Amino acid sequence: MTSSRVRFGVATLFVALVASACGAGGDDGRATGAKGTYVAQVDPICKELPGQVGGELGKDPGKQAAAIEAAVIKIMAVPKPKEDSERADLFIAALNNVNLSLQDVDQARRVNDQPRAQAALAGAKANAEKAAKAAKEYGMVECAQTL
């Protein structure tokens, strides 16, 4: 192998490493680049959510569902970057599923269907964990907190 090929290979590797680092995340695990901009717009929405949810999931499911639905609408209005948009979609879908499950809890309690309410509440909690995991993997901080 000639020295020019070695230099070309090293230069190519360096460019690939730099390109993969751009937007991937900082040393503290936070998103950078376009993803960082997205996170900077979405995390404040999530920061307000625990206060709006008002405690443990299922405590007031109708109110909680409305708060989460409003947050999902705000989050969906933020343009997602092309990089890793699937993970952002996963986060949004899981958060929306929390909303839908809480609506089901509320409906089930209104008709005194406790088994259905318990199953729906378990679904809400499982989806809250999925949303938090997806948010953490994306580089979000506030959204990575489980409701």
Backbone torsions as a table, in degrees:
resi	resn	phi	psi	omega
1	MET	NA	132.0	-178.5
2	THR	-78.2	160.6	-179.3
3	SER	-66.5	-31.0	178.6
4	SER	-68.0	-35.7	176.9
5	ARG	-67.7	-39.0	178.5
6	VAL	-63.3	-46.7	178.5
7	ARG	-61.0	-41.9	178.4
8	PHE	-61.9	-42.5	179.3
9	GLY	-63.7	-42.5	178.5
10	VAL	-65.5	-43.1	179.0
11	ALA	-63.5	-41.6	179.0
12	THR	-63.3	-43.7	178.4
13	LEU	-62.1	-42.9	179.1
14	PHE	-61.8	-45.2	178.9
15	VAL	-62.3	-41.4	179.6
16	ALA	-63.6	-41.9	178.8
17	LEU	-64.8	-43.3	179.0
18	VAL	-64.6	-43.6	-179.1
19	ALA	-64.5	-39.2	-179.9
20	SER	-70.9	-26.7	179.0
21	ALA	-77.1	-27.7	-178.9
22	CYS	-65.7	120.2	177.7
23	GLY	80.6	-4.7	-176.4
24	ALA	-78.7	-41.9	-179.5
25	GLY	153.9	152.3	179.3
26	GLY	-85.4	-176.4	-179.8
27	ASP	-63.1	-25.9	-178.3
28	ASP	-90.8	8.1	178.4
29	GLY	86.0	-2.8	179.2
30	ARG	-79.5	148.9	179.3
31	ALA	-69.5	148.5	178.0
32	THR	-126.9	176.4	177.6
33	GLY	63.4	-141.6	-178.8
34	ALA	-62.9	-38.3	177.3
35	LYS	-64.2	-38.5	178.8
36	GLY	-63.3	-39.2	177.0
37	THR	-63.5	-43.6	178.2
38	TYR	-61.1	-47.8	-179.9
39	VAL	-60.9	-40.0	179.9
40	ALA	-62.2	-25.7	178.5
41	GLN	-90.8	-30.8	-175.5
42	VAL	-87.9	-40.3	-177.1
43	ASP	-55.5	-40.2	177.8
44	PRO	-61.7	-31.0	176.7
45	ILE	-65.4	-43.7	179.6
46	CYS	-69.2	-31.5	-179.3
47	LYS	-62.8	-34.3	179.7
48	GLU	-77.8	-21.7	-170.7
49	LEU	-61.9	-45.4	-179.6
50	PRO	-57.2	-38.8	177.5
51	GLY	-65.9	-34.3	179.1
52	GLN	-77.0	-32.6	178.8
53	VAL	-71.5	-35.3	173.4
54	GLY	72.1	42.3	173.8
55	GLY	114.2	-159.3	-174.8
56	GLU	-61.1	139.9	178.5
57	LEU	-58.7	135.8	179.6
58	GLY	97.1	-10.3	180.0
59	LYS	-63.8	-47.6	176.2
60	ASP	-140.2	76.7	-169.0
61	PRO	-60.5	-34.5	179.0
62	GLY	-64.2	-47.0	179.3
63	LYS	-66.2	-41.9	-179.3
64	GLN	-64.6	-41.9	178.7
65	ALA	-61.5	-42.2	179.7
66	ALA	-63.3	-41.1	179.6
67	ALA	-65.1	-42.7	-179.3
68	ILE	-69.4	-39.5	177.5
69	GLU	-60.3	-43.8	178.4
70	ALA	-62.0	-40.3	178.4
71	ALA	-65.4	-42.3	179.9
72	VAL	-61.3	-42.0	178.9
73	ILE	-61.7	-43.3	178.6
74	LYS	-64.2	-43.2	-178.4
75	ILE	-65.0	-40.7	-179.7
76	MET	-66.8	-20.8	178.3
77	ALA	-77.5	-15.2	179.3
78	VAL	-83.2	124.5	-179.9
79	PRO	-65.0	130.1	179.5
80	LYS	-84.7	142.7	173.9
81	PRO	-72.4	155.8	-179.0
82	LYS	-64.9	-34.1	-177.7
83	GLU	-72.7	125.0	175.9
84	ASP	59.8	34.7	179.3
85	SER	-67.9	-23.7	178.4
86	GLU	-62.6	-39.2	179.4
87	ARG	-68.2	-38.5	175.9
88	ALA	-64.0	-40.3	177.3
89	ASP	-63.6	-39.6	177.9
90	LEU	-62.2	-43.5	177.9
91	PHE	-60.5	-48.3	-178.2
92	ILE	-63.2	-43.6	-179.7
93	ALA	-63.1	-43.7	180.0
94	ALA	-64.6	-41.0	178.8
95	LEU	-65.9	-39.4	177.1
96	ASN	-66.1	-35.2	177.2
97	ASN	-66.6	-30.6	173.0
98	VAL	-61.6	-46.5	177.6
99	ASN	-55.9	-51.4	-177.5
100	LEU	-63.8	-40.1	178.4
101	SER	-65.3	-39.6	178.1
102	LEU	-67.2	-34.7	174.7
103	GLN	-62.3	-39.0	178.4
104	ASP	-66.7	-40.2	176.0
105	VAL	-58.0	-47.7	-179.1
106	ASP	-59.7	-47.6	179.8
107	GLN	-62.8	-43.9	-179.1
108	ALA	-63.4	-39.4	178.7
109	ARG	-68.2	-32.7	179.4
110	ARG	-65.4	-30.7	178.8
111	VAL	-103.1	12.6	176.6
112	ASN	58.7	42.1	177.3
113	ASP	-104.0	81.8	-175.0
114	GLN	-63.9	-40.6	177.7
115	PRO	-59.9	-41.9	177.9
116	ARG	-64.8	-41.3	179.4
117	ALA	-62.6	-42.9	179.9
118	GLN	-64.7	-41.8	179.4
119	ALA	-65.3	-41.8	179.7
120	ALA	-66.3	-38.4	179.1
121	LEU	-66.1	-40.3	176.3
122	ALA	-61.5	-39.7	176.7
123	GLY	-64.0	-40.5	178.7
124	ALA	-61.9	-44.3	-179.4
125	LYS	-66.8	-40.5	178.6
126	ALA	-64.4	-41.6	178.9
127	ASN	-69.9	-31.4	175.6
128	ALA	-63.3	-39.6	177.7
129	GLU	-67.6	-40.3	177.5
130	LYS	-62.2	-42.4	179.8
131	ALA	-62.8	-44.7	-179.9
132	ALA	-63.0	-41.0	179.9
133	LYS	-65.0	-45.6	179.3
134	ALA	-62.9	-40.0	179.4
135	ALA	-63.9	-43.1	-180.0
136	LYS	-63.5	-44.1	179.7
137	GLU	-65.5	-26.8	178.9
138	TYR	-77.7	-25.1	-179.1
139	GLY	110.9	10.4	177.4
140	MET	-79.5	155.3	179.6
141	VAL	-110.6	-59.6	-177.9
142	GLU	-66.2	-40.4	-178.5
143	CYS	-72.1	-16.5	-180.0
144	ALA	-80.8	-2.9	177.4
145	GLN	-83.8	128.3	179.6
146	THR	-70.9	135.4	178.1
147	LEU	-68.0	NA	NA
